[in-house]
Amino acid sequence: MENSIQMFDVIVIGAGIMGSCTAYQTSKHNQKTLLLEQFDFLHHRGSSHGESRTIRATYPEDYYPKMVLKSETLWREAEEEVGYKVYFKTSQFDCGPSDHKALKAVISSCEKNSIPFRVVDHHTVVQEFHQLIQLPENSIGVVTEYGGVIKPTKAVSMFQTLAIKNGAFLKDNMEVVEINKDSLRGGVLVSVKSGEEFWGKKCVVTVGPWMKKLVENVSGVVLPIQPLETTVMYWKIKQGYESKFTIDNGFPTFASYGEPYIYGTPSLEYPGLIKIPVHGGRPCEPTERTWAPTVTLDPLRKWIHEVFEGLVDSTRPVMTQSCMYSVTPDEDYVIDFLGGEFGEDVVIAGGFSGNGFKMGPIVGKILADLVMDGETKDVELMHFRIERFEKNPKGNLKNFDDQVRRKRKVKR
């Protein structure tokens, strides 16, 4: 039996964007890599599917912009390697009340990270975006060049394709049920529901909304990661204005700070429609989803009507899609060694809080560094360590409110 176990340098559990990027990086560095996925590849049950994700460097936290810039470079390198595009660049527009703490922190973060930006008010925003966007008198906007749209399903497929090209082994419909320390050979034994076992010198666990459950089952460690069910919404653009809201016309990716936090992307994946959701959802295990809208629409309708002044029909969304977030108390990531009996043999990554997709390439590189070298030089991981929750259950302290809206029940 022992001789029948397949052996690998690195086993990556979870084939969403983080796992696929990790498998790409480890296989690129000649590590014999196995990527395991519990469902079909490119499934729609987690957080890495769909037609669009935003890339932006405007974060209230000043430790994220440099990660975005490094990730953007890696997106471009992967596109060049595979031969097609998944990243479509435009500008980024953040707006909100001029005294909003998070928006002021965005400006401070841009200054600290040397991100060029300009501030517009309710007068100058009209010229900035060809009269397509309006702001109230007490609001401001922040415009930066680091915006864009990533096509997520295509992007995950791209990194899986490149991993295979590098010699990685990919297996789907492989639900991991156990990870055990191999006391004889070192490394870990990974067992799947079908009964198969795999041995790995190192293991990476990055399973999105299943993170808390799997890590607790295999180690007893309880990660403060809450899955949320969220709803992506598409709204119809007024006839005759469809081309105005496209990247080709210079329309930006955007975010509005306030209650609720609203974000969106230019019209791209569905001609004549624009994606405008609320950044939030309801606490929900991935096995208990309703697949129905998760937030009340009235504040969103009001915002769309006021900002786009009738150029986008705010009556109701014409299309909705269900997705999952994984949120920590401080809305920062978890990237760390699992520790305990596993020591540095198992690396975990989760809690990407609905804003992590853009970071996939740099997170994949970080995770590859951790399993290959025991450290990473790309990013300071202080803000992402598990131990921060031992010191304070709320995690990293911040001087602005949470961005992710969390509801206790579905409102329709």
Legacy VTK file of the C-alpha trace (Angstrom):
# vtk DataFile Version 3.0
C-alpha trace
ASCII
DATASET POLYDATA
POINTS 412 float
0.000 0.000 0.000
2.802 2.382 0.935
4.469 1.997 -2.451
1.205 2.858 -4.257
0.984 6.342 -2.726
1.817 9.044 -5.245
4.487 11.413 -3.943
4.916 15.122 -4.619
7.044 18.040 -3.554
3.968 20.231 -3.073
0.273 19.396 -2.773
-2.067 22.365 -3.276
-5.634 21.926 -2.006
-8.175 24.181 -3.712
-8.097 25.066 -7.413
-9.578 28.549 -7.297
-7.448 31.542 -8.217
-5.102 31.260 -5.201
-4.489 27.534 -5.549
-4.093 27.686 -9.320
-1.587 30.543 -9.056
0.324 28.633 -6.377
0.485 25.459 -8.491
1.718 27.565 -11.409
4.488 29.078 -9.298
5.674 25.858 -7.644
5.659 23.902 -10.913
7.491 26.785 -12.580
10.275 26.242 -10.038
10.557 22.525 -10.821
8.562 21.359 -7.825
6.551 18.205 -8.545
3.106 19.679 -7.859
-0.360 18.210 -7.351
-3.406 20.519 -7.473
-6.580 19.045 -5.941
-10.126 20.397 -6.396
-13.159 19.022 -4.562
-15.588 19.852 -7.406
-15.228 20.118 -11.195
-12.540 22.527 -12.304
-13.927 26.049 -12.941
-17.061 25.344 -10.890
-19.470 28.086 -9.718
-19.761 27.142 -6.039
-16.966 29.253 -4.599
-15.340 32.646 -5.174
-13.295 32.285 -8.380
-15.959 32.084 -11.087
-17.840 34.613 -13.176
-17.026 37.185 -15.798
-15.404 40.135 -14.035
-13.332 41.189 -11.029
-11.887 44.606 -10.306
-8.198 45.355 -10.031
-7.355 48.527 -8.125
-4.531 49.905 -6.008
-6.747 52.160 -3.885
-7.008 50.613 -0.429
-7.505 52.357 2.924
-4.864 49.964 4.291
-1.434 51.108 3.149
0.009 47.567 2.956
-2.096 46.451 -0.018
-1.147 48.821 -2.893
2.364 47.406 -3.324
0.884 43.913 -3.459
-1.467 45.076 -6.234
1.381 46.576 -8.255
3.424 43.388 -7.964
0.368 41.338 -8.841
-0.330 43.476 -11.909
3.158 42.726 -13.213
2.585 39.002 -12.688
-0.792 39.183 -14.482
0.978 40.682 -17.498
3.743 38.074 -17.413
1.237 35.206 -17.322
-0.728 36.702 -20.226
2.456 36.966 -22.236
3.317 33.366 -21.439
-0.099 31.931 -22.346
-0.740 34.157 -25.364
-4.123 35.730 -24.555
-5.618 38.463 -22.335
-7.549 38.152 -19.097
-6.821 41.662 -17.740
-8.367 44.758 -19.330
-6.964 48.009 -18.006
-8.842 51.214 -17.279
-8.759 53.879 -14.544
-10.156 53.475 -11.024
-12.610 55.940 -9.470
-13.294 55.971 -5.714
-15.865 58.357 -4.307
-17.790 59.227 -1.165
-18.395 61.980 1.391
-15.357 64.240 1.686
-15.080 63.500 5.412
-15.398 59.707 5.094
-12.578 58.120 7.111
-11.961 55.210 4.719
-11.848 57.468 1.653
-9.430 59.824 3.426
-7.340 56.751 4.284
-7.329 55.811 0.583
-5.787 59.199 -0.233
-3.211 58.799 2.534
-2.395 55.283 1.328
-1.876 56.545 -2.231
0.490 59.226 -0.955
2.475 56.767 1.171
2.819 54.291 -1.710
3.549 56.927 -4.392
0.380 56.054 -6.300
-0.404 59.026 -8.591
-3.932 60.307 -8.022
-6.110 63.353 -8.474
-9.097 64.497 -6.464
-12.252 65.718 -8.214
-15.352 67.372 -6.766
-18.985 67.486 -7.924
-18.051 70.075 -10.572
-14.907 68.554 -12.086
-16.120 64.932 -12.082
-18.558 65.860 -14.864
-15.697 66.746 -17.203
-13.537 63.852 -15.985
-16.027 61.224 -17.116
-17.885 62.951 -19.964
-20.991 63.783 -17.877
-21.648 60.113 -17.136
-20.997 60.357 -13.367
-22.494 62.880 -10.939
-21.536 63.510 -7.306
-23.377 65.278 -4.470
-21.948 68.607 -3.338
-20.387 67.151 -0.194
-18.646 64.309 -2.032
-15.263 63.919 -3.700
-13.728 61.403 -6.060
-10.235 59.955 -6.306
-8.977 58.989 -9.773
-5.976 56.714 -10.292
-4.556 54.936 -13.334
-4.441 51.551 -11.596
-7.859 50.143 -12.406
-9.166 47.410 -14.637
-11.222 44.282 -15.100
-10.048 40.675 -14.837
-12.075 37.827 -16.339
-11.995 35.339 -13.436
-12.995 31.989 -14.927
-10.708 32.590 -17.877
-7.942 33.679 -15.501
-8.179 30.552 -13.331
-8.122 28.439 -16.496
-5.039 30.342 -17.660
-3.030 29.542 -14.541
-4.146 25.901 -14.601
-3.081 25.668 -18.243
0.323 27.136 -17.414
0.715 24.810 -14.423
0.040 21.791 -16.639
2.527 23.160 -19.160
5.076 23.275 -16.325
4.427 19.627 -15.485
1.906 19.954 -12.625
-0.693 17.255 -12.013
-4.301 18.432 -11.685
-7.136 16.328 -10.273
-10.736 17.483 -9.760
-13.629 15.894 -7.849
-11.139 15.131 -5.083
-12.609 16.241 -1.750
-9.900 16.289 0.909
-11.056 14.768 4.203
-7.788 14.375 6.107
-4.316 15.880 6.274
-1.962 14.001 8.578
1.656 14.424 9.546
3.735 11.528 8.236
5.776 10.568 11.288
7.904 8.078 9.346
8.946 9.997 6.234
8.162 13.552 7.259
5.878 15.667 5.130
2.114 15.116 5.081
-0.412 12.547 3.909
-3.472 13.971 2.164
-6.531 11.708 2.009
-9.535 12.291 -0.247
-13.115 11.093 0.050
-12.662 8.389 -2.610
-10.027 6.703 -0.439
-6.946 7.799 -2.384
-3.908 9.099 -0.515
-1.141 11.417 -1.656
2.146 12.256 0.049
3.600 15.718 -0.084
6.776 17.197 1.285
4.759 20.399 1.718
1.078 21.273 1.487
-0.857 24.478 0.748
-4.500 24.805 1.825
-6.495 27.560 0.126
-10.119 26.497 -0.166
-12.065 29.766 0.039
-15.348 29.510 1.968
-14.504 25.937 3.055
-11.345 27.169 4.802
-12.594 27.321 8.392
-14.230 23.886 8.270
-11.327 22.047 6.634
-8.602 23.573 8.801
-10.551 22.873 11.981
-11.219 19.279 10.892
-7.580 18.476 10.160
-5.848 20.445 12.923
-8.330 21.672 15.515
-7.302 25.268 14.734
-10.363 27.509 14.467
-9.772 30.301 11.969
-12.042 33.348 12.357
-13.118 33.216 8.714
-16.819 33.751 8.043
-18.264 32.677 4.666
-20.815 35.093 3.205
-23.234 34.595 0.343
-23.229 37.684 -1.847
-25.054 38.745 -5.008
-23.531 40.231 -8.156
-25.991 42.466 -10.027
-26.162 43.767 -13.581
-28.225 46.822 -14.564
-29.413 47.954 -17.993
-27.817 51.005 -19.602
-30.164 53.466 -21.316
-30.519 52.818 -25.038
-28.068 54.867 -27.067
-25.565 55.142 -24.197
-24.288 51.565 -24.132
-20.898 52.384 -25.675
-20.342 55.288 -23.263
-19.940 52.958 -20.281
-17.175 50.814 -21.802
-13.435 50.627 -21.202
-12.873 51.749 -24.800
-14.653 54.991 -23.898
-12.513 55.436 -20.779
-15.165 54.435 -18.255
-13.542 53.366 -14.958
-13.899 50.617 -12.443
-15.389 52.302 -9.396
-16.201 52.143 -5.696
-18.384 54.294 -3.466
-17.525 54.559 0.222
-20.519 54.910 2.498
-23.486 52.896 3.646
-23.587 50.640 1.800
-20.200 50.260 0.105
-20.947 49.928 -3.629
-18.595 48.926 -6.422
-18.779 48.246 -10.133
-17.084 47.618 -13.446
-17.524 49.055 -16.946
-19.822 47.355 -19.431
-17.739 44.472 -20.759
-18.988 40.910 -20.342
-22.641 41.616 -21.218
-23.111 44.389 -23.824
-25.574 46.999 -22.657
-25.319 45.958 -18.990
-23.174 47.358 -16.198
-22.174 45.480 -13.047
-23.083 47.348 -9.830
-23.371 45.276 -6.603
-23.209 45.988 -2.885
-20.010 44.822 -1.213
-21.484 42.411 1.320
-23.879 39.582 1.966
-25.260 37.256 4.612
-23.304 34.795 6.773
-23.790 31.429 5.150
-21.966 28.130 4.927
-21.317 27.237 1.271
-23.632 24.222 1.632
-26.533 26.436 2.793
-26.771 28.988 0.000
-30.150 30.264 -1.180
-28.803 31.495 -4.547
-31.193 34.444 -4.075
-30.410 38.187 -3.638
-28.795 38.820 -0.261
-29.197 42.597 0.287
-32.029 45.083 0.195
-32.042 46.970 -3.099
-33.405 50.383 -2.076
-30.080 52.067 -1.142
-28.438 50.678 -4.279
-31.296 51.835 -6.524
-31.080 55.314 -4.990
-27.310 55.493 -5.531
-27.557 54.379 -9.182
-30.305 56.924 -9.872
-28.349 59.807 -8.301
-24.905 58.995 -9.707
-25.919 58.090 -13.274
-28.991 60.366 -13.505
-31.190 58.016 -15.509
-28.479 56.743 -17.865
-28.664 53.401 -16.022
-32.107 51.960 -15.272
-32.307 51.757 -11.471
-35.688 50.013 -11.372
-34.226 46.558 -10.796
-31.205 44.486 -11.844
-31.812 42.535 -15.043
-29.404 39.758 -14.020
-28.027 38.450 -10.726
-25.372 35.884 -9.859
-24.536 34.256 -6.525
-20.982 34.227 -5.181
-19.178 33.555 -1.888
-16.976 35.800 0.238
-14.662 34.640 3.048
-14.318 37.402 5.629
-12.094 37.787 8.688
-13.027 40.187 11.531
-10.553 42.811 10.266
-11.170 42.005 6.576
-7.476 41.212 6.111
-6.128 37.963 4.705
-4.767 34.931 6.531
-1.425 33.801 5.058
0.671 31.736 7.443
2.097 28.384 8.425
-0.502 26.196 10.112
1.934 25.357 12.900
1.262 22.843 15.652
2.250 19.299 14.701
2.460 20.418 11.055
5.040 23.123 11.737
5.988 24.712 8.415
4.896 21.714 6.335
1.394 23.136 5.811
0.727 26.694 4.647
-2.764 28.177 4.787
-4.265 31.093 2.880
-7.818 32.385 3.182
-10.141 35.172 4.248
-9.724 37.111 1.039
-12.848 39.059 1.921
-14.269 39.672 -1.527
-11.270 41.735 -2.646
-8.538 39.145 -3.094
-8.957 37.895 -6.670
-6.703 40.579 -8.121
-4.009 39.453 -5.680
-3.992 35.851 -6.951
-0.624 35.999 -8.761
1.261 37.632 -5.881
-0.422 35.430 -3.249
0.486 32.373 -5.338
4.098 33.537 -5.417
4.091 34.160 -1.649
2.688 30.701 -0.932
5.216 29.102 -3.275
8.020 30.969 -1.498
6.784 29.781 1.897
6.723 26.095 0.924
9.987 26.226 -1.024
12.070 28.606 1.108
10.210 28.994 4.396
9.938 32.757 3.847
8.964 35.368 1.295
10.718 38.586 0.412
7.857 40.022 -1.650
5.493 41.057 1.146
5.667 41.658 4.892
3.250 39.082 6.326
2.841 40.722 9.745
-0.734 41.802 8.974
-1.743 38.338 7.760
-0.468 36.082 10.567
-2.907 33.911 12.534
-1.465 35.119 15.819
-2.995 38.568 15.396
-6.323 37.125 16.519
-4.736 35.711 19.671
-3.686 39.220 20.665
-7.016 40.769 19.672
-10.094 38.833 18.464
-10.839 41.719 16.095
-7.427 41.400 14.470
-5.654 44.409 13.013
-6.870 47.704 14.453
-8.097 50.293 11.949
-9.413 53.821 12.261
-12.213 53.398 9.727
-15.343 51.256 9.501
-15.625 47.803 7.933
-16.226 47.834 4.176
-18.076 44.513 3.894
-21.734 44.720 4.838
-22.833 41.608 6.752
-26.512 40.794 7.058
-28.052 38.226 9.333
-30.819 37.185 6.995
-31.874 37.575 3.378
-33.885 40.689 2.583
-35.791 40.952 -0.635
LINES 1 413
412 0 1 2 3 4 5 6 7 8 9 10 11 12 13 14 15 16 17 18 19 20 21 22 23 24 25 26 27 28 29 30 31 32 33 34 35 36 37 38 39 40 41 42 43 44 45 46 47 48 49 50 51 52 53 54 55 56 57 58 59 60 61 62 63 64 65 66 67 68 69 70 71 72 73 74 75 76 77 78 79 80 81 82 83 84 85 86 87 88 89 90 91 92 93 94 95 96 97 98 99 100 101 102 103 104 105 106 107 108 109 110 111 112 113 114 115 116 117 118 119 120 121 122 123 124 125 126 127 128 129 130 131 132 133 134 135 136 137 138 139 140 141 142 143 144 145 146 147 148 149 150 151 152 153 154 155 156 157 158 159 160 161 162 163 164 165 166 167 168 169 170 171 172 173 174 175 176 177 178 179 180 181 182 183 184 185 186 187 188 189 190 191 192 193 194 195 196 197 198 199 200 201 202 203 204 205 206 207 208 209 210 211 212 213 214 215 216 217 218 219 220 221 222 223 224 225 226 227 228 229 230 231 232 233 234 235 236 237 238 239 240 241 242 243 244 245 246 247 248 249 250 251 252 253 254 255 256 257 258 259 260 261 262 263 264 265 266 267 268 269 270 271 272 273 274 275 276 277 278 279 280 281 282 283 284 285 286 287 288 289 290 291 292 293 294 295 296 297 298 299 300 301 302 303 304 305 306 307 308 309 310 311 312 313 314 315 316 317 318 319 320 321 322 323 324 325 326 327 328 329 330 331 332 333 334 335 336 337 338 339 340 341 342 343 344 345 346 347 348 349 350 351 352 353 354 355 356 357 358 359 360 361 362 363 364 365 366 367 368 369 370 371 372 373 374 375 376 377 378 379 380 381 382 383 384 385 386 387 388 389 390 391 392 393 394 395 396 397 398 399 400 401 402 403 404 405 406 407 408 409 410 411
